[in-house]
Amino acid sequence: MAAKRRKKNEVKVPQPNIRVRLDYKTVITLKDASKLDFWREKYPKLEVLD
């Protein structure tokens, strides 16, 4: 019986999380920068912390 070969995993570059303050008491963490536009439409006074 032939041995199975494993696939080589692609190296994934971790992206830093983005901390965002939506209002005076709400802070969320985004994994993707493309989601920032979605939240900016709902909260125009949003602040990026990191």
CHARMM-style PDB file with segment names, atoms N, HN, CA, C and O in Angstrom:
ATOM      1  N   MET     1       0.841  -1.180   0.000  1.00  0.00      PROA
ATOM      2  CA  MET     1       0.000   0.000   0.000  1.00  0.00      PROA
ATOM      3  C   MET     1       0.886   1.244   0.000  1.00  0.00      PROA
ATOM      4  O   MET     1       1.836   1.331   0.779  1.00  0.00      PROA
ATOM      5  N   ALA     2       0.588   2.176  -0.844  1.00  0.00      PROA
ATOM      6  HN  ALA     2      -0.183   2.106  -1.476  1.00  0.00      PROA
ATOM      7  CA  ALA     2       1.391   3.388  -0.979  1.00  0.00      PROA
ATOM      8  C   ALA     2       1.117   4.347   0.184  1.00  0.00      PROA
ATOM      9  O   ALA     2      -0.004   4.442   0.683  1.00  0.00      PROA
ATOM     10  N   ALA     3       2.150   5.040   0.590  1.00  0.00      PROA
ATOM     11  HN  ALA     3       3.060   4.963   0.184  1.00  0.00      PROA
ATOM     12  CA  ALA     3       2.014   6.020   1.676  1.00  0.00      PROA
ATOM     13  C   ALA     3       1.364   7.285   1.129  1.00  0.00      PROA
ATOM     14  O   ALA     3       1.649   7.712   0.010  1.00  0.00      PROA
ATOM     15  N   LYS     4       0.491   7.874   1.930  1.00  0.00      PROA
ATOM     16  HN  LYS     4       0.259   7.527   2.839  1.00  0.00      PROA
ATOM     17  CA  LYS     4      -0.163   9.125   1.538  1.00  0.00      PROA
ATOM     18  C   LYS     4       0.762  10.294   1.814  1.00  0.00      PROA
ATOM     19  O   LYS     4       1.457  10.330   2.829  1.00  0.00      PROA
ATOM     20  N   ARG     5       0.760  11.238   0.908  1.00  0.00      PROA
ATOM     21  HN  ARG     5       0.195  11.209   0.084  1.00  0.00      PROA
ATOM     22  CA  ARG     5       1.566  12.444   1.113  1.00  0.00      PROA
ATOM     23  C   ARG     5       0.687  13.535   1.692  1.00  0.00      PROA
ATOM     24  O   ARG     5      -0.471  13.689   1.305  1.00  0.00      PROA
ATOM     25  N   ARG     6       1.237  14.273   2.601  1.00  0.00      PROA
ATOM     26  HN  ARG     6       2.178  14.148   2.916  1.00  0.00      PROA
ATOM     27  CA  ARG     6       0.510  15.403   3.190  1.00  0.00      PROA
ATOM     28  C   ARG     6       0.703  16.640   2.335  1.00  0.00      PROA
ATOM     29  O   ARG     6       1.753  16.843   1.726  1.00  0.00      PROA
ATOM     30  N   LYS     7      -0.338  17.464   2.302  1.00  0.00      PROA
ATOM     31  HN  LYS     7      -1.191  17.300   2.796  1.00  0.00      PROA
ATOM     32  CA  LYS     7      -0.226  18.744   1.613  1.00  0.00      PROA
ATOM     33  C   LYS     7       0.607  19.688   2.466  1.00  0.00      PROA
ATOM     34  O   LYS     7       0.509  19.688   3.694  1.00  0.00      PROA
ATOM     35  N   LYS     8       1.407  20.472   1.815  1.00  0.00      PROA
ATOM     36  HN  LYS     8       1.486  20.471   0.818  1.00  0.00      PROA
ATOM     37  CA  LYS     8       2.154  21.488   2.544  1.00  0.00      PROA
ATOM     38  C   LYS     8       1.213  22.660   2.808  1.00  0.00      PROA
ATOM     39  O   LYS     8       0.594  23.195   1.889  1.00  0.00      PROA
ATOM     40  N   ASN     9       1.117  23.035   4.037  1.00  0.00      PROA
ATOM     41  HN  ASN     9       1.619  22.600   4.784  1.00  0.00      PROA
ATOM     42  CA  ASN     9       0.250  24.157   4.403  1.00  0.00      PROA
ATOM     43  C   ASN     9       0.881  25.467   3.980  1.00  0.00      PROA
ATOM     44  O   ASN     9       2.089  25.666   4.105  1.00  0.00      PROA
ATOM     45  N   GLU    10       0.049  26.348   3.482  1.00  0.00      PROA
ATOM     46  HN  GLU    10      -0.933  26.187   3.380  1.00  0.00      PROA
ATOM     47  CA  GLU    10       0.525  27.680   3.124  1.00  0.00      PROA
ATOM     48  C   GLU    10       0.768  28.465   4.396  1.00  0.00      PROA
ATOM     49  O   GLU    10       0.047  28.313   5.382  1.00  0.00      PROA
ATOM     50  N   VAL    11       1.768  29.289   4.366  1.00  0.00      PROA
ATOM     51  HN  VAL    11       2.354  29.413   3.565  1.00  0.00      PROA
ATOM     52  CA  VAL    11       2.087  30.114   5.527  1.00  0.00      PROA
ATOM     53  C   VAL    11       1.133  31.297   5.535  1.00  0.00      PROA
ATOM     54  O   VAL    11       1.100  32.083   4.588  1.00  0.00      PROA
ATOM     55  N   LYS    12       0.362  31.421   6.601  1.00  0.00      PROA
ATOM     56  HN  LYS    12       0.389  30.783   7.370  1.00  0.00      PROA
ATOM     57  CA  LYS    12      -0.575  32.534   6.728  1.00  0.00      PROA
ATOM     58  C   LYS    12       0.067  33.619   7.585  1.00  0.00      PROA
ATOM     59  O   LYS    12       0.586  33.355   8.669  1.00  0.00      PROA
ATOM     60  N   VAL    13       0.018  34.825   7.079  1.00  0.00      PROA
ATOM     61  HN  VAL    13      -0.403  35.040   6.198  1.00  0.00      PROA
ATOM     62  CA  VAL    13       0.571  35.957   7.816  1.00  0.00      PROA
ATOM     63  C   VAL    13      -0.539  36.504   8.713  1.00  0.00      PROA
ATOM     64  O   VAL    13      -1.569  36.962   8.218  1.00  0.00      PROA
ATOM     65  N   PRO    14      -0.331  36.456  10.032  1.00  0.00      PROA
ATOM     66  CA  PRO    14      -1.389  36.967  10.912  1.00  0.00      PROA
ATOM     67  C   PRO    14      -1.537  38.472  10.789  1.00  0.00      PROA
ATOM     68  O   PRO    14      -0.552  39.210  10.762  1.00  0.00      PROA
ATOM     69  N   GLN    15      -2.780  38.910  10.716  1.00  0.00      PROA
ATOM     70  HN  GLN    15      -3.580  38.311  10.738  1.00  0.00      PROA
ATOM     71  CA  GLN    15      -3.052  40.337  10.646  1.00  0.00      PROA
ATOM     72  C   GLN    15      -3.392  40.816  12.051  1.00  0.00      PROA
ATOM     73  O   GLN    15      -4.099  40.132  12.792  1.00  0.00      PROA
ATOM     74  N   PRO    16      -2.896  41.974  12.411  1.00  0.00      PROA
ATOM     75  CA  PRO    16      -3.216  42.468  13.752  1.00  0.00      PROA
ATOM     76  C   PRO    16      -4.686  42.832  13.871  1.00  0.00      PROA
ATOM     77  O   PRO    16      -5.303  43.320  12.925  1.00  0.00      PROA
ATOM     78  N   ASN    17      -5.224  42.588  15.033  1.00  0.00      PROA
ATOM     79  HN  ASN    17      -4.722  42.192  15.803  1.00  0.00      PROA
ATOM     80  CA  ASN    17      -6.612  42.977  15.295  1.00  0.00      PROA
ATOM     81  C   ASN    17      -6.693  44.487  15.450  1.00  0.00      PROA
ATOM     82  O   ASN    17      -5.730  45.130  15.869  1.00  0.00      PROA
ATOM     83  N   ILE    18      -7.847  45.049  15.111  1.00  0.00      PROA
ATOM     84  HN  ILE    18      -8.629  44.526  14.771  1.00  0.00      PROA
ATOM     85  CA  ILE    18      -8.053  46.491  15.172  1.00  0.00      PROA
ATOM     86  C   ILE    18      -9.080  46.770  16.266  1.00  0.00      PROA
ATOM     87  O   ILE    18     -10.220  46.312  16.184  1.00  0.00      PROA
ATOM     88  N   ARG    19      -8.678  47.516  17.282  1.00  0.00      PROA
ATOM     89  HN  ARG    19      -7.752  47.889  17.348  1.00  0.00      PROA
ATOM     90  CA  ARG    19      -9.607  47.894  18.347  1.00  0.00      PROA
ATOM     91  C   ARG    19     -10.261  49.206  17.977  1.00  0.00      PROA
ATOM     92  O   ARG    19      -9.594  50.159  17.575  1.00  0.00      PROA
ATOM     93  N   VAL    20     -11.597  49.246  18.118  1.00  0.00      PROA
ATOM     94  HN  VAL    20     -12.140  48.471  18.444  1.00  0.00      PROA
ATOM     95  CA  VAL    20     -12.377  50.404  17.685  1.00  0.00      PROA
ATOM     96  C   VAL    20     -13.342  50.792  18.799  1.00  0.00      PROA
ATOM     97  O   VAL    20     -14.011  49.935  19.377  1.00  0.00      PROA
ATOM     98  N   ARG    21     -13.409  52.088  19.095  1.00  0.00      PROA
ATOM     99  HN  ARG    21     -12.865  52.784  18.626  1.00  0.00      PROA
ATOM    100  CA  ARG    21     -14.388  52.596  20.060  1.00  0.00      PROA
ATOM    101  C   ARG    21     -15.569  53.140  19.266  1.00  0.00      PROA
ATOM    102  O   ARG    21     -15.432  54.090  18.496  1.00  0.00      PROA
ATOM    103  N   LEU    22     -16.734  52.521  19.466  1.00  0.00      PROA
ATOM    104  HN  LEU    22     -16.845  51.748  20.092  1.00  0.00      PROA
ATOM    105  CA  LEU    22     -17.927  52.942  18.738  1.00  0.00      PROA
ATOM    106  C   LEU    22     -18.584  54.148  19.396  1.00  0.00      PROA
ATOM    107  O   LEU    22     -18.966  55.098  18.712  1.00  0.00      PROA
ATOM    108  N   ASP    23     -18.715  54.116  20.709  1.00  0.00      PROA
ATOM    109  HN  ASP    23     -18.404  53.344  21.264  1.00  0.00      PROA
ATOM    110  CA  ASP    23     -19.236  55.250  21.466  1.00  0.00      PROA
ATOM    111  C   ASP    23     -18.479  55.304  22.782  1.00  0.00      PROA
ATOM    112  O   ASP    23     -17.468  54.617  22.930  1.00  0.00      PROA
ATOM    113  N   TYR    24     -18.926  56.083  23.722  1.00  0.00      PROA
ATOM    114  HN  TYR    24     -19.747  56.641  23.602  1.00  0.00      PROA
ATOM    115  CA  TYR    24     -18.142  56.320  24.937  1.00  0.00      PROA
ATOM    116  C   TYR    24     -17.937  55.075  25.788  1.00  0.00      PROA
ATOM    117  O   TYR    24     -17.020  55.052  26.609  1.00  0.00      PROA
ATOM    118  N   LYS    25     -18.758  54.035  25.624  1.00  0.00      PROA
ATOM    119  HN  LYS    25     -19.503  54.053  24.957  1.00  0.00      PROA
ATOM    120  CA  LYS    25     -18.591  52.846  26.461  1.00  0.00      PROA
ATOM    121  C   LYS    25     -18.428  51.547  25.692  1.00  0.00      PROA
ATOM    122  O   LYS    25     -18.263  50.498  26.314  1.00  0.00      PROA
ATOM    123  N   THR    26     -18.468  51.571  24.370  1.00  0.00      PROA
ATOM    124  HN  THR    26     -18.602  52.423  23.864  1.00  0.00      PROA
ATOM    125  CA  THR    26     -18.415  50.352  23.578  1.00  0.00      PROA
ATOM    126  C   THR    26     -17.122  50.286  22.779  1.00  0.00      PROA
ATOM    127  O   THR    26     -16.843  51.151  21.948  1.00  0.00      PROA
ATOM    128  N   VAL    27     -16.329  49.234  23.047  1.00  0.00      PROA
ATOM    129  HN  VAL    27     -16.556  48.532  23.721  1.00  0.00      PROA
ATOM    130  CA  VAL    27     -15.093  48.984  22.303  1.00  0.00      PROA
ATOM    131  C   VAL    27     -15.209  47.602  21.691  1.00  0.00      PROA
ATOM    132  O   VAL    27     -15.537  46.642  22.390  1.00  0.00      PROA
ATOM    133  N   ILE    28     -14.942  47.483  20.380  1.00  0.00      PROA
ATOM    134  HN  ILE    28     -14.676  48.263  19.813  1.00  0.00      PROA
ATOM    135  CA  ILE    28     -14.983  46.189  19.717  1.00  0.00      PROA
ATOM    136  C   ILE    28     -13.634  45.917  19.059  1.00  0.00      PROA
ATOM    137  O   ILE    28     -12.839  46.835  18.858  1.00  0.00      PROA
ATOM    138  N   THR    29     -13.381  44.664  18.728  1.00  0.00      PROA
ATOM    139  HN  THR    29     -14.027  43.918  18.892  1.00  0.00      PROA
ATOM    140  CA  THR    29     -12.162  44.261  18.046  1.00  0.00      PROA
ATOM    141  C   THR    29     -12.526  43.698  16.688  1.00  0.00      PROA
ATOM    142  O   THR    29     -13.352  42.792  16.583  1.00  0.00      PROA
ATOM    143  N   LEU    30     -11.909  44.236  15.650  1.00  0.00      PROA
ATOM    144  HN  LEU    30     -11.238  44.972  15.735  1.00  0.00      PROA
ATOM    145  CA  LEU    30     -12.153  43.769  14.285  1.00  0.00      PROA
ATOM    146  C   LEU    30     -10.966  42.951  13.809  1.00  0.00      PROA
ATOM    147  O   LEU    30      -9.818  43.330  14.042  1.00  0.00      PROA
ATOM    148  N   LYS    31     -11.227  41.840  13.150  1.00  0.00      PROA
ATOM    149  HN  LYS    31     -12.160  41.532  12.961  1.00  0.00      PROA
ATOM    150  CA  LYS    31     -10.159  41.007  12.620  1.00  0.00      PROA
ATOM    151  C   LYS    31      -9.758  41.423  11.215  1.00  0.00      PROA
ATOM    152  O   LYS    31      -8.668  41.093  10.750  1.00  0.00      PROA
ATOM    153  N   ASP    32     -10.638  42.147  10.544  1.00  0.00      PROA
ATOM    154  HN  ASP    32     -11.524  42.415  10.922  1.00  0.00      PROA
ATOM    155  CA  ASP    32     -10.404  42.501   9.152  1.00  0.00      PROA
ATOM    156  C   ASP    32     -10.654  43.996   8.956  1.00  0.00      PROA
ATOM    157  O   ASP    32     -11.667  44.520   9.420  1.00  0.00      PROA
ATOM    158  N   ALA    33      -9.755  44.673   8.285  1.00  0.00      PROA
ATOM    159  HN  ALA    33      -8.932  44.248   7.908  1.00  0.00      PROA
ATOM    160  CA  ALA    33      -9.886  46.113   8.082  1.00  0.00      PROA
ATOM    161  C   ALA    33     -11.050  46.468   7.168  1.00  0.00      PROA
ATOM    162  O   ALA    33     -11.525  47.603   7.193  1.00  0.00      PROA
ATOM    163  N   SER    34     -11.515  45.526   6.367  1.00  0.00      PROA
ATOM    164  HN  SER    34     -11.130  44.604   6.347  1.00  0.00      PROA
ATOM    165  CA  SER    34     -12.633  45.822   5.471  1.00  0.00      PROA
ATOM    166  C   SER    34     -13.934  46.006   6.245  1.00  0.00      PROA
ATOM    167  O   SER    34     -14.860  46.636   5.732  1.00  0.00      PROA
ATOM    168  N   LYS    35     -14.033  45.479   7.457  1.00  0.00      PROA
ATOM    169  HN  LYS    35     -13.281  44.967   7.874  1.00  0.00      PROA
ATOM    170  CA  LYS    35     -15.228  45.632   8.282  1.00  0.00      PROA
ATOM    171  C   LYS    35     -15.330  47.032   8.881  1.00  0.00      PROA
ATOM    172  O   LYS    35     -16.388  47.430   9.367  1.00  0.00      PROA
ATOM    173  N   LEU    36     -14.226  47.776   8.843  1.00  0.00      PROA
ATOM    174  HN  LEU    36     -13.366  47.453   8.448  1.00  0.00      PROA
ATOM    175  CA  LEU    36     -14.210  49.117   9.410  1.00  0.00      PROA
ATOM    176  C   LEU    36     -15.205  50.037   8.703  1.00  0.00      PROA
ATOM    177  O   LEU    36     -15.855  50.855   9.354  1.00  0.00      PROA
ATOM    178  N   ASP    37     -15.332  49.916   7.401  1.00  0.00      PROA
ATOM    179  HN  ASP    37     -14.804  49.251   6.872  1.00  0.00      PROA
ATOM    180  CA  ASP    37     -16.282  50.743   6.645  1.00  0.00      PROA
ATOM    181  C   ASP    37     -17.722  50.464   7.058  1.00  0.00      PROA
ATOM    182  O   ASP    37     -18.536  51.383   7.139  1.00  0.00      PROA
ATOM    183  N   PHE    38     -18.039  49.193   7.321  1.00  0.00      PROA
ATOM    184  HN  PHE    38     -17.378  48.446   7.255  1.00  0.00      PROA
ATOM    185  CA  PHE    38     -19.381  48.811   7.764  1.00  0.00      PROA
ATOM    186  C   PHE    38     -19.738  49.512   9.066  1.00  0.00      PROA
ATOM    187  O   PHE    38     -20.828  50.067   9.200  1.00  0.00      PROA
ATOM    188  N   TRP    39     -18.811  49.485  10.033  1.00  0.00      PROA
ATOM    189  HN  TRP    39     -17.925  49.033   9.924  1.00  0.00      PROA
ATOM    190  CA  TRP    39     -19.081  50.090  11.334  1.00  0.00      PROA
ATOM    191  C   TRP    39     -19.068  51.611  11.251  1.00  0.00      PROA
ATOM    192  O   TRP    39     -19.780  52.272  12.007  1.00  0.00      PROA
ATOM    193  N   ARG    40     -18.269  52.182  10.344  1.00  0.00      PROA
ATOM    194  HN  ARG    40     -17.691  51.646   9.730  1.00  0.00      PROA
ATOM    195  CA  ARG    40     -18.207  53.640  10.218  1.00  0.00      PROA
ATOM    196  C   ARG    40     -19.527  54.213   9.708  1.00  0.00      PROA
ATOM    197  O   ARG    40     -19.878  55.347  10.036  1.00  0.00      PROA
ATOM    198  N   GLU    41     -20.267  53.431   8.900  1.00  0.00      PROA
ATOM    199  HN  GLU    41     -19.982  52.510   8.633  1.00  0.00      PROA
ATOM    200  CA  GLU    41     -21.573  53.892   8.429  1.00  0.00      PROA
ATOM    201  C   GLU    41     -22.569  53.994   9.586  1.00  0.00      PROA
ATOM    202  O   GLU    41     -23.373  54.925   9.635  1.00  0.00      PROA
ATOM    203  N   LYS    42     -22.515  53.036  10.516  1.00  0.00      PROA
ATOM    204  HN  LYS    42     -21.862  52.279  10.476  1.00  0.00      PROA
ATOM    205  CA  LYS    42     -23.452  53.025  11.639  1.00  0.00      PROA
ATOM    206  C   LYS    42     -23.046  53.981  12.753  1.00  0.00      PROA
ATOM    207  O   LYS    42     -23.899  54.556  13.430  1.00  0.00      PROA
ATOM    208  N   TYR    43     -21.732  54.150  12.940  1.00  0.00      PROA
ATOM    209  HN  TYR    43     -21.039  53.684  12.390  1.00  0.00      PROA
ATOM    210  CA  TYR    43     -21.199  55.013  14.010  1.00  0.00      PROA
ATOM    211  C   TYR    43     -20.208  56.006  13.390  1.00  0.00      PROA
ATOM    212  O   TYR    43     -19.013  55.717  13.321  1.00  0.00      PROA
ATOM    213  N   PRO    44     -20.685  57.163  12.942  1.00  0.00      PROA
ATOM    214  CA  PRO    44     -19.794  58.116  12.286  1.00  0.00      PROA
ATOM    215  C   PRO    44     -18.715  58.700  13.201  1.00  0.00      PROA
ATOM    216  O   PRO    44     -17.696  59.178  12.703  1.00  0.00      PROA
ATOM    217  N   LYS    45     -18.906  58.676  14.514  1.00  0.00      PROA
ATOM    218  HN  LYS    45     -19.734  58.288  14.919  1.00  0.00      PROA
ATOM    219  CA  LYS    45     -17.914  59.219  15.435  1.00  0.00      PROA
ATOM    220  C   LYS    45     -16.957  58.157  15.954  1.00  0.00      PROA
ATOM    221  O   LYS    45     -16.342  58.341  17.004  1.00  0.00      PROA
ATOM    222  N   LEU    46     -16.826  57.071  15.246  1.00  0.00      PROA
ATOM    223  HN  LEU    46     -17.326  56.921  14.393  1.00  0.00      PROA
ATOM    224  CA  LEU    46     -15.985  55.950  15.640  1.00  0.00      PROA
ATOM    225  C   LEU    46     -14.517  56.355  15.727  1.00  0.00      PROA
ATOM    226  O   LEU    46     -14.047  57.156  14.920  1.00  0.00      PROA
ATOM    227  N   GLU    47     -13.787  55.806  16.702  1.00  0.00      PROA
ATOM    228  HN  GLU    47     -14.168  55.154  17.358  1.00  0.00      PROA
ATOM    229  CA  GLU    47     -12.360  56.086  16.870  1.00  0.00      PROA
ATOM    230  C   GLU    47     -11.587  54.776  16.776  1.00  0.00      PROA
ATOM    231  O   GLU    47     -11.984  53.775  17.373  1.00  0.00      PROA
ATOM    232  N   VAL    48     -10.486  54.777  16.031  1.00  0.00      PROA
ATOM    233  HN  VAL    48     -10.163  55.590  15.546  1.00  0.00      PROA
ATOM    234  CA  VAL    48      -9.608  53.611  15.958  1.00  0.00      PROA
ATOM    235  C   VAL    48      -8.583  53.736  17.072  1.00  0.00      PROA
ATOM    236  O   VAL    48      -7.857  54.728  17.129  1.00  0.00      PROA
ATOM    237  N   LEU    49      -8.509  52.735  17.972  1.00  0.00      PROA
ATOM    238  HN  LEU    49      -9.100  51.930  17.926  1.00  0.00      PROA
ATOM    239  CA  LEU    49      -7.613  52.799  19.114  1.00  0.00      PROA
ATOM    240  C   LEU    49      -6.223  52.243  18.807  1.00  0.00      PROA
ATOM    241  O   LEU    49      -5.225  52.805  19.258  1.00  0.00      PROA
ATOM    242  N   ASP    50      -6.144  51.163  18.058  1.00  0.00      PROA
ATOM    243  HN  ASP    50      -6.954  50.707  17.692  1.00  0.00      PROA
ATOM    244  CA  ASP    50      -4.841  50.552  17.729  1.00  0.00      PROA
ATOM    245  C   ASP    50      -4.637  50.575  16.244  1.00  0.00      PROA
ATOM    246  OT1 ASP    50      -3.607  50.110  15.755  1.00  0.00      PROA
TER     247      ASP     50
END
